[in-house]
Amino acid sequence: MVYQKMMKILSDYGLEPIECMGKKSDPLLHDVICRMQCTDESGTIVEEIGKGYSLKSKVIRPSKVMVAEKISKDEGEING
């Protein structure tokens, strides 16, 4: 209850959480902590590790995120 009241007061002053799940990584909004190999498009955020916040459209804490790294179907070296 205290947390909700505090967040309400801060949001009245312009504090907003940065939404990032499923979006492309933006270095101005996100700190990429690690990469995960998957079938999603490369650079897409797959997990939010730490919540980021902006105050009146200025980033005060960037989100810490994990991004997708597309799995290459070509494995090994191709010799002519």
Secondary structure, DSSP 8 states (H G I E B T S, - for coil): -HHHHHHHHHHHTTEEE---TTSB--TTTEEEEEEEEESS-TTBEEEEEE--EEETTEEEE-EEEEEEEE--S--S----
